[in-house]
Amino acid sequence: MYYEYKEKEKKNSFFVSIRDKGENSLLEVERKGENVNLTTYVRNDKTTHITIPADLFERMAKRMSQN
């Protein structure tokens, strides 16, 4: 598998994208203020989108990195 990781600073937000080149899928994570937007794309079609509070995302990421 080959993954491509990119980060961008945008006006009032921070943006990360992770692309799985083999599956042509993409995960986008964008922090806007106190919220984090997660969006997935498979074969260039938007498939899911969720917005969660930043503190919940940080708690989840911390817990996932511990195991």
URTAKA-V235336 format. One record per backbone hydrogen bond with DSSP energy under -1.0 kcal/mol. NH is the residue of the N-H (numbers start at 1). CO is the residue of the C=O. If there is no record, write none. Layout:
# URTAKA-V235336
nh:NH co:CO
nh:NH co:CO
This chain:
# URTAKA-V235336
nh:4 co:19
nh:6 co:17
nh:8 co:15
nh:10 co:13
nh:13 co:10
nh:14 co:31
nh:15 co:8
nh:16 co:29
nh:17 co:6
nh:18 co:27
nh:19 co:4
nh:20 co:25
nh:21 co:2
nh:24 co:20
nh:25 co:20
nh:26 co:41
nh:27 co:18
nh:28 co:39
nh:29 co:16
nh:30 co:37
nh:31 co:14
nh:32 co:35
nh:35 co:32
nh:36 co:52
nh:37 co:30
nh:38 co:50
nh:39 co:28
nh:40 co:48
nh:41 co:26
nh:42 co:45
nh:43 co:24
nh:45 co:42
nh:47 co:40
nh:48 co:40
nh:50 co:38
nh:52 co:36
nh:54 co:34
nh:57 co:53
nh:58 co:54
nh:59 co:55
nh:60 co:56
nh:61 co:57
nh:62 co:58
nh:63 co:59
nh:64 co:60
nh:65 co:61
